[in-house]
Amino acid sequence: MSIDRAKIDTALATLTDPNTQRSFVETKSVRNVSVDGSTVSVNIVLGYPAKTQFESIRAMVTNALREIPGVTNIAVDVSSQVVAHAVQRGVKLLPNVKNIIAVASGKGGVGKSTTAANLALALTAEGASVGMLDADIYGPSLPMMLGISGRLESPDNQSMNPLEGHHGIQANSIGFLIEQDNPMVWRGPMVTSALEQLLRQTNWRDLDYLVVDMPPGTGDIQLTLAQKVPVTGAVIVTTPQDIALLDAKKGLKMFEKVGIPILGIVENMSTHVCSNCGHEEHIFGAGGGERMAKEYGVEVLGSLPLDIAIRERTDAGQPTVVSQPESRIAETYRAIARRVAVAIAERQRDMTSKFPSIVVQNT
């Protein structure tokens, strides 16, 4: 009995990607469909990392193909392929870095660095090659949060190799170059110069994503990053509190003014559940992230609770995503990471590498 290829195409077109909410055919994820007798083979290539969901997607496709008359053997391969996407006009991509994600907040104390660290590790858990840059020159926290110690090494006295943390994540921070209790008493130009050196003189190795943990505010470092660094998109971290939202809006508007898209908002400390009695309370207010997202037409990527375990694990250099990977909080971070990656995947691809450079010279 011959298999009707049209029925295969119809079956695949009805399947919805749980992360994009669009069909796999629409997102061009279906590749290499072949029929050999009663065997059907198909590749699903996602444009974002989702390693923890490969099996469920494979099962979804397999079950759909099994309903087609004549199909007895099914081979479904699920993988992901991350490519470089467009950045600000006039800014070139960094070598060996496909996409840069800026994690920012207008105000300190909202859990931005904790969110950035767990986001980077969640992307790694989903199968991406990830690096992390600590852009907070005055208060570097990345070495402690990722549990990395040591000093940077230079292979040529001009560049530096990043240090490695959990799951091979590549990291760099001014904290690797100074003593832990040594204050950085620098003026703005020195700080921005240090940031550019950390970014451009680090030998990043084939990164799908470089997560940049921004300092709070909208000062020199933020403007330098926005104007000179090829940023694919920004994630805004806030709490539901009105004063935090007020400052977060300023950060969001700054990125919009320089042409950097907002990938979404993470609402941190959205609720607190008492560890003794289980009572849930919105300590910092409720619905602030949703209101801000609606006002500016962006997405709420996820909400995280005010939980002592998040703070304890991060302070110990073992963020929740790696120390408690099966926990509900770790899954929330992975869901946020997938939504960030999907938002990037749906943006325009970078095509500068597709065209040769044209050199005009006298002959």
C-alpha positions as CSV (number, residue, x, y, z in Angstrom):
1,M,0.0,0.0,0.0
2,S,1.5,3.3,-1.1
3,I,1.5,6.2,1.3
4,D,-0.2,9.4,0.2
5,R,2.4,12.2,0.6
6,A,-0.3,14.8,0.7
7,K,-1.6,13.2,3.9
8,I,1.8,13.5,5.5
9,D,2.0,17.1,4.6
10,T,-1.5,17.7,6.0
11,A,-0.7,15.9,9.2
12,L,2.5,17.9,9.8
13,A,0.7,21.2,9.0
14,T,-1.8,20.6,11.8
15,L,0.9,20.2,14.5
16,T,1.4,23.3,16.7
17,D,4.8,24.0,18.2
18,P,4.1,24.4,22.0
19,N,6.7,27.2,22.3
20,T,5.8,29.4,19.3
21,Q,2.1,28.5,19.1
22,R,2.5,28.2,15.4
23,S,2.6,25.2,13.1
24,F,6.0,23.5,12.5
25,V,5.4,24.0,8.8
26,E,4.7,27.7,9.2
27,T,7.9,28.2,11.1
28,K,9.8,26.2,8.4
29,S,10.9,23.7,11.1
30,V,9.9,20.6,9.0
31,R,12.9,19.4,7.0
32,N,13.8,16.3,4.9
33,V,10.5,14.5,4.7
34,S,11.0,11.2,3.0
35,V,8.9,8.1,2.3
36,D,10.5,4.7,1.7
37,G,7.9,2.0,1.4
38,S,6.0,2.0,4.7
39,T,8.7,4.1,6.5
40,V,8.3,7.9,6.9
41,S,11.3,10.0,8.0
42,V,11.2,13.7,9.0
43,N,13.5,16.1,10.7
44,I,12.1,18.9,13.0
45,V,14.7,21.7,13.3
46,L,13.8,24.3,15.8
47,G,15.2,27.8,15.5
48,Y,15.7,28.0,19.3
49,P,17.1,25.7,22.0
50,A,14.5,23.4,23.6
51,K,16.4,20.2,24.5
52,T,14.1,19.4,27.5
53,Q,11.2,19.3,25.1
54,F,12.7,17.2,22.2
55,E,11.1,14.0,23.4
56,S,7.6,15.5,23.8
57,I,7.8,17.1,20.3
58,R,9.1,13.8,18.8
59,A,6.2,11.9,20.4
60,M,3.7,14.5,19.0
61,V,5.0,14.2,15.5
62,T,5.2,10.4,15.7
63,N,1.6,10.0,16.9
64,A,0.3,12.2,14.1
65,L,2.2,10.3,11.4
66,R,1.0,6.9,12.9
67,E,-2.6,7.8,12.0
68,I,-1.8,7.8,8.3
69,P,-2.8,4.6,6.5
70,G,0.1,2.5,5.4
71,V,2.7,4.0,7.8
72,T,4.3,1.3,9.9
73,N,7.8,2.7,10.6
74,I,8.4,6.3,11.7
75,A,11.7,8.0,12.2
76,V,11.5,11.5,13.7
77,D,14.7,13.5,14.5
78,V,14.3,16.7,16.6
79,S,17.1,19.2,16.9
80,S,17.7,23.0,17.1
81,Q,19.8,25.4,15.1
82,V,20.4,28.9,16.4
83,V,21.5,31.5,13.9
84,A,22.5,35.2,14.2
85,H,19.8,37.8,14.1
86,A,19.7,41.5,13.2
87,V,21.1,44.1,15.5
88,Q,21.2,47.9,15.6
89,R,21.9,49.6,12.3
90,G,25.6,50.4,11.7
91,V,26.8,47.9,14.4
92,K,28.7,44.8,13.4
93,L,28.3,41.4,15.0
94,L,31.1,40.2,17.4
95,P,33.2,37.3,16.1
96,N,32.0,33.9,17.4
97,V,28.9,35.4,19.0
98,K,25.6,35.0,17.2
99,N,23.2,36.8,19.6
100,I,23.6,39.2,22.5
101,I,20.9,39.5,25.2
102,A,21.0,42.5,27.5
103,V,19.4,41.8,30.9
104,A,18.5,45.2,32.4
105,S,16.5,47.0,35.1
106,G,16.1,50.7,35.8
107,K,16.5,50.0,39.5
108,G,18.8,48.0,41.7
109,G,17.6,45.3,44.1
110,V,15.0,43.7,41.8
111,G,16.9,40.5,41.3
112,K,18.3,41.3,37.9
113,S,21.7,39.6,38.3
114,T,20.0,36.5,39.7
115,T,17.6,36.4,36.8
116,A,20.4,36.9,34.3
117,A,22.5,34.0,35.8
118,N,19.6,31.6,35.8
119,L,18.5,32.7,32.3
120,A,22.0,32.0,31.0
121,L,22.1,28.6,32.7
122,A,18.6,27.8,31.5
123,L,19.6,28.4,27.9
124,T,22.5,26.1,28.5
125,A,20.2,23.5,29.9
126,E,18.1,23.7,26.7
127,G,21.2,22.9,24.6
128,A,22.6,26.3,23.6
129,S,26.2,27.4,23.8
130,V,26.1,30.3,26.2
131,G,28.4,33.0,27.6
132,M,27.8,35.6,30.3
133,L,29.4,39.0,30.6
134,D,29.2,41.0,33.9
135,A,28.8,44.6,32.7
136,D,28.5,45.9,36.3
137,I,32.0,47.3,36.7
138,Y,31.4,48.9,40.0
139,G,29.7,45.9,41.6
140,P,30.6,42.7,39.8
141,S,28.6,39.7,41.2
142,L,28.9,37.1,38.4
143,P,32.0,35.3,39.9
144,M,30.1,34.6,43.2
145,M,26.8,33.8,41.5
146,L,28.3,31.3,39.1
147,G,30.7,29.9,41.7
148,I,33.7,30.7,39.5
149,S,37.1,31.6,41.0
150,G,40.5,32.1,39.4
151,R,42.2,34.6,37.2
152,L,41.9,35.3,33.5
153,E,44.7,34.0,31.2
154,S,45.9,35.7,28.0
155,P,47.3,33.6,25.2
156,D,48.9,36.6,23.5
157,N,48.9,39.5,25.9
158,Q,46.2,41.2,23.9
159,S,43.2,39.0,24.5
160,M,41.8,36.9,27.4
161,N,40.2,33.5,27.6
162,P,36.9,33.4,29.5
163,L,36.6,31.2,32.6
164,E,34.1,28.3,32.5
165,G,31.3,27.6,35.0
166,H,28.4,25.2,35.3
167,H,27.6,23.1,32.1
168,G,30.5,24.8,30.3
169,I,29.1,28.3,30.4
170,Q,31.7,30.9,29.4
171,A,32.1,33.9,31.7
172,N,34.0,37.2,32.0
173,S,33.8,39.9,34.7
174,I,36.0,42.6,36.1
175,G,35.7,40.6,39.2
176,F,38.2,38.1,37.7
177,L,40.8,40.9,37.4
178,I,40.5,42.5,40.9
179,E,40.5,41.5,44.5
180,Q,37.0,40.8,45.8
181,D,37.0,43.8,48.3
182,N,38.7,46.2,46.0
183,P,36.4,49.1,45.0
184,M,36.4,50.4,41.4
185,V,36.9,54.2,41.9
186,W,36.7,55.0,38.2
187,R,35.1,57.7,36.2
188,G,32.7,57.1,33.3
189,P,35.1,57.0,30.4
190,M,37.3,54.4,32.2
191,V,34.3,52.2,33.0
192,T,33.0,52.2,29.4
193,S,36.5,51.5,28.1
194,A,36.8,48.5,30.5
195,L,33.4,47.2,29.4
196,E,34.4,47.3,25.7
197,Q,37.7,45.5,26.5
198,L,35.9,42.8,28.4
199,L,33.4,42.4,25.5
200,R,35.7,42.6,22.5
201,Q,39.0,41.2,23.8
202,T,37.5,38.1,25.3
203,N,38.0,34.9,23.2
204,W,34.4,33.8,23.2
205,R,34.0,30.4,21.6
206,D,31.1,29.8,19.2
207,L,28.3,31.3,21.3
208,D,24.7,31.0,20.4
209,Y,23.9,33.6,23.1
210,L,25.9,36.0,25.2
211,V,23.9,37.2,28.2
212,V,25.0,40.6,29.4
213,D,24.2,41.4,33.1
214,M,23.7,45.2,33.0
215,P,24.2,47.5,35.9
216,P,21.0,49.3,37.1
217,G,20.1,52.6,35.6
218,T,20.5,54.4,32.3
219,G,24.0,55.8,32.5
220,D,27.3,55.6,30.5
221,I,27.5,51.8,30.4
222,Q,24.0,51.4,29.2
223,L,24.5,54.0,26.5
224,T,27.8,52.5,25.4
225,L,26.2,49.0,25.1
226,A,23.2,50.4,23.2
227,Q,25.3,52.4,20.7
228,K,28.4,50.3,20.1
229,V,27.6,46.7,21.0
230,P,25.5,44.5,18.6
231,V,22.6,43.7,20.9
232,T,19.9,41.4,19.5
233,G,17.4,42.3,22.2
234,A,16.8,43.3,25.8
235,V,15.1,41.6,28.7
236,I,13.7,44.0,31.4
237,V,13.5,42.7,35.0
238,T,11.2,44.4,37.5
239,T,9.1,43.7,40.6
240,P,5.4,44.5,40.7
241,Q,6.1,47.5,42.9
242,D,5.2,50.9,41.4
243,I,8.6,52.5,42.1
244,A,10.4,49.6,40.5
245,L,8.1,49.8,37.5
246,L,8.7,53.5,37.1
247,D,12.5,52.9,36.7
248,A,12.0,49.8,34.6
249,K,10.0,51.9,32.1
250,K,12.9,54.3,31.8
251,G,15.2,51.4,30.9
252,L,12.7,50.1,28.4
253,K,12.4,53.4,26.7
254,M,16.1,53.8,26.5
255,F,16.5,50.6,24.5
256,E,13.6,51.6,22.2
257,K,15.2,54.9,21.4
258,V,18.4,53.3,20.2
259,G,16.7,50.6,18.2
260,I,17.1,47.6,20.4
261,P,14.0,45.5,20.6
262,I,12.5,44.5,23.9
263,L,12.3,40.7,24.1
264,G,10.0,40.8,27.1
265,I,9.6,41.5,30.8
266,V,10.4,39.2,33.7
267,E,8.4,40.0,36.9
268,N,10.5,39.0,39.8
269,M,9.3,38.6,43.4
270,S,5.8,38.6,42.2
271,T,4.4,36.7,45.1
272,H,5.6,35.2,48.4
273,V,4.4,31.9,49.9
274,C,5.1,31.5,53.6
275,S,7.3,28.4,54.2
276,N,5.5,27.8,57.5
277,C,1.8,28.2,56.8
278,G,1.6,28.3,53.0
279,H,-0.1,31.7,52.9
280,E,0.5,33.5,49.6
281,E,0.9,37.3,49.6
282,H,1.7,39.9,47.0
283,I,4.3,41.8,49.1
284,F,5.3,44.2,46.3
285,G,1.9,44.5,44.7
286,A,0.2,42.5,42.0
287,G,-0.1,42.8,38.2
288,G,2.5,45.4,37.7
289,G,4.4,43.5,35.0
290,E,1.2,42.8,33.1
291,R,0.2,46.5,33.1
292,M,3.6,47.6,31.9
293,A,3.7,44.9,29.2
294,K,0.2,46.0,28.0
295,E,1.2,49.7,28.0
296,Y,4.3,49.1,25.9
297,G,3.1,46.2,23.8
298,V,5.6,43.7,25.0
299,E,5.4,40.2,26.4
300,V,5.6,39.1,30.0
301,L,8.1,36.3,29.8
302,G,7.4,34.9,33.2
303,S,6.9,35.6,36.9
304,L,9.1,34.4,39.7
305,P,8.3,34.2,43.4
306,L,10.1,35.8,46.3
307,D,11.7,32.5,47.5
308,I,14.5,32.0,50.0
309,A,15.9,29.1,48.0
310,I,16.6,31.3,45.0
311,R,18.7,33.6,47.1
312,E,20.5,30.9,49.1
313,R,21.4,28.9,46.0
314,T,22.6,31.9,44.1
315,D,24.7,33.2,47.0
316,A,26.3,29.7,47.2
317,G,27.3,29.9,43.5
318,Q,24.8,27.2,42.7
319,P,21.8,28.9,41.0
320,T,18.5,27.2,41.1
321,V,18.6,25.9,37.5
322,V,21.7,23.8,38.2
323,S,21.2,23.0,41.9
324,Q,17.5,22.1,41.8
325,P,16.8,21.3,38.1
326,E,13.6,19.4,38.8
327,S,12.0,22.2,40.9
328,R,9.1,24.3,39.7
329,I,11.3,27.4,39.9
330,A,13.9,25.9,37.6
331,E,11.2,25.0,35.1
332,T,10.0,28.6,35.2
333,Y,13.5,29.8,34.4
334,R,13.7,27.3,31.5
335,A,10.3,28.4,30.2
336,I,11.5,32.0,30.3
337,A,14.7,31.1,28.5
338,R,12.7,29.3,25.7
339,R,10.4,32.3,25.3
340,V,13.4,34.6,25.0
341,A,15.0,32.4,22.4
342,V,11.7,32.1,20.5
343,A,11.4,35.9,20.5
344,I,14.9,36.1,19.0
345,A,14.3,33.3,16.5
346,E,11.3,35.2,15.1
347,R,13.3,38.3,14.4
348,Q,15.0,39.1,11.1
349,R,18.1,37.1,10.5
350,D,21.5,38.8,10.1
351,M,22.5,38.5,6.5
352,T,25.7,40.5,6.5
353,S,27.8,37.3,6.4
354,K,26.0,36.2,3.2
355,F,27.4,38.8,1.0
356,P,31.1,39.2,0.1
357,S,32.9,42.5,1.0
358,I,33.4,44.7,-2.1
359,V,36.8,46.3,-2.3
360,V,37.5,49.1,-4.8
361,Q,41.2,49.6,-5.6
362,N,43.3,51.1,-8.4
363,T,44.5,48.6,-10.9
